[in-house]
Amino acid sequence: MKPLLALVLLVGLTASDAIPLYAQQMSVAEYQRQSAKAAEKQQKLMNKNARLQRKAQKRADKAQQKSLKAAQKADAKANRQLYQK
């Protein structure tokens, strides 16, 4: 069993050496494609984050306006009650 394992291991190592090293390197065109794809992905992510930030800001502004309106309404009610008596 051990000699068979050693033979399989030896064949595996020689087969991996047979693959040329230059075939594993990226070409300039492939590198440019990959770089462009990564840049596009980064831009898409930035746009998504900006959109979500605008949406959150809009929600916060709306909540602030609602709170201000409620405070003004409460002040008006208090003033009416103050001057009615």
C-alpha positions in Angstrom: 0.0 0.0 0.0 2.8 2.4 0.8 4.7 1.8 -2.4 1.4 2.5 -4.3 0.9 5.7 -2.4 4.5 6.8 -3.1 4.0 6.1 -6.8 0.8 8.1 -7.0 2.5 11.0 -5.1 5.5 10.9 -7.5 3.2 10.9 -10.6 1.2 13.8 -9.1 4.3 15.9 -8.5 5.8 15.3 -11.9 2.4 16.1 -13.6 2.3 19.5 -11.7 5.8 20.3 -12.9 4.8 19.6 -16.5 2.4 22.6 -16.4 4.3 25.6 -17.8 4.7 28.5 -15.4 3.9 31.2 -17.9 0.4 29.8 -18.5 -0.5 30.7 -14.9 0.4 34.4 -15.3 -2.2 36.9 -16.4 -1.8 38.7 -19.7 -1.9 42.5 -19.8 -5.4 42.4 -21.5 -6.7 40.0 -18.8 -5.3 42.3 -16.1 -7.0 45.3 -17.7 -10.3 43.5 -17.9 -10.1 42.4 -14.3 -9.1 45.9 -13.2 -12.0 47.5 -15.2 -14.4 45.0 -13.7 -13.2 45.7 -10.2 -13.4 49.5 -10.8 -17.0 49.1 -12.1 -17.9 47.0 -9.1 -16.4 49.6 -6.8 -18.3 52.4 -8.6 -21.6 50.5 -8.3 -21.0 50.0 -4.6 -20.2 53.7 -4.1 -23.4 54.7 -6.0 -25.4 52.3 -3.9 -24.0 53.6 -0.6 -24.6 57.2 -1.8 -28.2 56.4 -2.7 -28.8 54.7 0.7 -27.2 57.7 2.5 -29.5 60.1 0.6 -32.5 58.0 1.5 -31.5 58.0 5.2 -30.9 61.8 5.2 -34.3 62.3 3.5 -36.0 60.2 6.2 -34.2 62.1 9.0 -35.2 65.4 7.5 -38.8 64.3 7.2 -38.8 63.1 10.9 -37.2 66.4 12.0 -39.9 68.4 10.1 -42.6 66.3 11.6 -41.2 66.9 15.1 -40.9 70.6 14.5 -44.5 70.8 13.2 -45.7 68.9 16.3 -43.8 71.2 18.6 -45.3 74.3 16.8 -48.7 72.8 17.1 -48.2 72.2 20.8 -47.0 75.7 21.3 -50.0 77.1 19.5 -52.3 75.1 21.6 -50.6 76.2 24.8 -50.8 79.9 23.7 -54.5 79.5 22.9 -55.2 78.1 26.3 -53.1 80.8 28.0 -55.0 83.6 26.3 -58.5 82.1 26.6 -58.6 82.5 30.4 
